[in-house]
């Protein structure tokens, strides 16, 4: 009668060893994840983060299969079942797999990295994370936007952090009575005083068009990419102040009305002025 007891004891021991192996594999996986994150690898933070996750997952899976072998589970049947289940899951999760492959492509290609200032469609913001399935962007308005990686791959991405310099385009209107050459000289002097405005490519000032109420000037100049918004705000303000200080008018929309016959103002019984043609 000792045989069942011995069998039960052996099964308990095997079960305890299997559980211990899974637990050890989990902690080894966490340690591997931590070491990968700390390693001096020449890769972007997104790639390192995802490599660390894959390393942890792989070690845990290996530990799980080792535990099954200790429990003398027939892995052949399990692998066949897993393969069949994988086909079924793959068919049911085609979209998820598509996002996964898109995420891998984004990480390998390096189109985005954490901290990049980007625009995708009408959405502007900073990249917070690039995962295997989705990318998170903190919009300038503060919200967190999560975009599936398949949509990221299919979209035009404007990355404003990669260029060393960016061009600033400013459109100004001056009155028709103002001296155009003087206005252009004032604008150039403002740009010459700004140390961060690049000398090469040189700033360009052109008469762009003749508007309804103003002569439209277009000013093009280059600045360091990281200083784009700050300098743009400062320089537009200084343009206005310098032009007004020198007597150059920046007009508001105006309309000139012509009447074929002279107007005569009359006062009605309600003491309101009305215009009538004679």
C-alpha positions in Angstrom: 0.0 0.0 0.0 3.1 2.3 0.1 3.1 2.6 -3.7 0.3 5.2 -4.1 1.9 7.2 -1.3 5.2 7.2 -3.0 3.6 8.2 -6.3 1.7 11.0 -4.6 4.9 12.2 -2.9 6.8 12.1 -6.3 4.0 14.1 -8.0 4.1 16.7 -5.2 7.8 17.0 -5.5 7.6 17.4 -9.3 4.8 20.0 -8.9 6.9 22.0 -6.3 9.9 21.9 -8.6 7.9 22.9 -11.6 6.4 25.9 -9.7 9.8 26.9 -8.4 11.2 26.8 -12.0 8.4 29.0 -13.3 8.9 31.5 -10.4 12.7 31.5 -10.9 12.2 32.0 -14.7 9.9 35.0 -14.0 12.5 36.6 -11.7 15.3 35.9 -14.1 13.2 37.4 -16.9 12.7 40.6 -14.8 16.4 40.7 -14.1 17.2 40.3 -17.8 14.7 43.0 -18.6 16.3 45.4 -16.1 19.8 44.6 -17.4 18.8 45.2 -21.0 17.4 48.6 -20.1 20.6 49.5 -18.3 22.9 48.1 -21.0 24.8 50.6 -23.2 23.2 49.6 -26.4 23.4 51.9 -29.4 19.7 52.0 -30.0 16.7 54.3 -29.3 14.9 54.0 -26.0 11.9 52.5 -27.8 13.9 49.6 -29.2 15.7 48.9 -25.9 12.3 48.9 -24.1 10.8 46.4 -26.5 13.9 44.2 -26.5 13.7 44.0 -22.7 10.1 43.0 -22.8 10.7 40.3 -25.4 13.7 39.0 -23.4 11.6 38.7 -20.3 8.7 37.0 -22.1 11.0 34.5 -23.8 12.7 33.4 -20.5 9.3 33.0 -18.8 8.0 30.8 -21.7 11.1 28.7 -21.6 10.7 28.2 -17.9 7.0 27.2 -18.4 8.0 24.5 -20.9 10.7 23.2 -18.7 8.2 23.0 -15.8 5.8 21.0 -18.1 8.6 18.6 -19.0 9.3 18.0 -15.3 5.6 17.2 -14.8 6.0 14.7 -17.7 3.4 16.4 -19.8 3.5 15.2 -23.4 4.7 18.3 -25.2 4.1 16.8 -28.6 0.4 16.9 -28.3 0.6 20.3 -26.6 2.7 21.7 -29.5 0.2 20.3 -32.0 -2.7 21.9 -30.1 -0.7 25.1 -29.7 0.0 25.2 -33.4 -3.7 24.7 -34.3 -4.7 27.3 -31.7 -2.1 29.6 -33.2 -3.6 29.3 -36.6 -7.1 30.1 -35.2 -5.8 33.0 -33.1 -3.8 34.3 -36.1 -6.9 34.3 -38.3 -8.9 36.0 -35.6 -6.2 38.6 -34.8 -5.0 39.6 -38.2 -5.5 43.3 -37.3 -3.4 42.9 -34.1 -0.7 41.1 -35.9 -0.7 43.8 -38.5 -0.2 46.4 -35.8 2.6 44.3 -34.3 4.5 44.1 -37.6 4.0 47.8 -38.2 5.4 48.5 -34.7 8.5 46.4 -35.5 8.9 48.2 -38.8 8.7 51.6 -37.0 11.3 50.6 -34.4 13.7 49.2 -37.0 13.2 52.2 -39.4 13.5 54.7 -36.6 10.9 57.1 -37.9 9.9 58.2 -34.4 11.5 58.3 -31.0 10.4 59.5 -27.6 10.5 63.3 -27.3 10.1 64.0 -31.0 7.8 66.9 -31.9 5.6 65.6 -34.7 2.5 66.2 -36.7 0.3 63.3 -38.0 -2.7 64.5 -39.9 -4.2 67.4 -37.9 -2.6 66.1 -34.6 0.5 67.9 -33.2 2.4 66.9 -30.1 5.4 65.1 -28.5 5.9 61.3 -28.8 5.6 59.7 -25.4 6.1 56.1 -26.3 6.5 53.8 -29.3 5.2 50.3 -28.5 4.8 47.2 -30.6 1.1 47.8 -31.1 0.5 51.5 -30.7 2.2 54.9 -30.4 1.3 57.5 -27.8 1.5 61.2 -28.4 0.9 64.0 -25.9 -0.9 66.7 -27.9 0.0 70.4 -27.3 -3.5 70.7 -25.7 -2.4 68.2 -23.1 -4.4 65.1 -24.1 -2.8 61.7 -24.7 -3.5 60.4 -28.2 -2.9 56.6 -28.8 -2.6 55.7 -32.5 -2.4 52.1 -33.8 1.0 51.5 -35.4 -0.7 50.5 -38.7 -2.2 54.0 -38.9 1.2 55.5 -38.1 2.8 53.6 -40.9 0.1 54.6 -43.4 0.3 58.3 -42.4 2.5 61.1 -43.4 4.6 62.1 -40.4 6.1 65.5 -40.1 9.0 65.3 -37.6 10.1 68.7 -36.4 12.8 67.5 -34.1 15.1 65.8 -36.6 16.1 68.8 -38.7 18.9 71.0 -37.3 17.2 74.2 -38.6 13.6 75.2 -39.7 12.4 77.9 -41.9 10.0 80.5 -40.5 7.5 82.1 -42.8 5.9 85.4 -41.7 3.4 87.3 -43.8 3.0 91.0 -43.1 0.7 93.6 -44.6 1.6 97.3 -44.9 -0.6 100.1 -46.2 -0.4 101.3 -49.8 0.7 104.7 -48.6 3.8 103.2 -46.9 7.3 103.1 -48.3 7.8 99.5 -49.3 11.7 99.7 -49.5 11.8 101.3 -46.0 9.5 98.6 -44.6 11.8 95.9 -46.0 14.8 97.6 -44.6 13.3 97.8 -41.1 12.3 94.1 -41.3 15.9 93.2 -42.3 17.4 95.2 -39.5 15.2 93.3 -37.0 16.5 90.0 -38.3 20.1 91.2 -38.3 19.8 91.9 -34.6 18.7 88.4 -33.7 21.7 86.2 -33.1 19.9 82.9 -33.6 18.6 83.9 -37.1 20.9 82.0 -39.5 23.0 83.9 -41.9 23.1 80.9 -44.3 20.6 80.4 -45.8 20.2 84.2 -45.8 16.8 85.7 -44.9 14.5 86.6 -47.8 12.0 89.4 -48.0 9.7 89.7 -51.0 6.6 91.6 -52.1 4.3 88.6 -52.3 1.0 90.2 -53.5 -1.2 93.2 -53.6 -4.1 92.6 -51.2 -7.5 94.4 -50.9 -6.3 96.5 -48.0 -2.5 96.1 -47.9 0.7 95.3 -49.8 1.6 91.8 -48.6 5.2 91.1 -47.7 6.6 87.6 -47.1 9.6 87.1 -44.8 11.5 83.8 -44.9 14.3 83.1 -42.5 15.9 80.0 -40.8 16.4 79.4 -37.1 17.5 76.4 -34.9 14.8 73.8 -34.9 14.6 73.7 -31.1 14.1 77.5 -30.9 11.5 77.7 -33.7 8.4 78.6 -31.7 10.1 80.9 -29.2 11.9 82.9 -31.9 8.9 83.1 -34.2 6.8 84.7 -31.4 9.5 87.1 -30.5 10.3 88.2 -34.0 6.7 88.7 -35.2 6.2 91.0 -32.1 9.4 92.9 -32.9 8.4 93.3 -36.6 5.1 95.0 -35.6 6.8 97.3 -33.0 9.6 98.3 -35.3 7.3 99.1 -38.3 4.9 101.2 -36.1 7.8 103.0 -34.5 9.1 104.1 -38.0 5.6 105.2 -39.1 4.9 102.2 -41.3 1.2 101.4 -41.1 -0.1 97.9 -40.7 -3.7 98.3 -41.9 -6.8 96.5 -40.9 -9.2 95.4 -43.7 -10.8 98.5 -45.4 -13.3 99.1 -48.2 -13.6 102.2 -50.4 -17.3 102.9 -51.5 -18.1 104.9 -54.5 -21.6 106.3 -55.2 -22.8 107.4 -58.6 -25.0 110.2 -57.1 -24.3 112.4 -54.1 -25.8 111.6 -50.8 -28.1 113.9 -48.8 -28.6 113.3 -45.0 -32.1 113.9 -43.7 -33.5 113.7 -40.2 -36.8 111.8 -39.9 -39.3 112.1 -37.1 -37.4 109.7 -34.9 -34.3 112.0 -35.1 -32.3 109.3 -36.9 -30.0 110.1 -39.7 -30.8 108.5 -43.0 -29.0 108.6 -46.3 -30.9 109.3 -49.5 -29.7 109.7 -53.1 -30.8 112.8 -54.8 
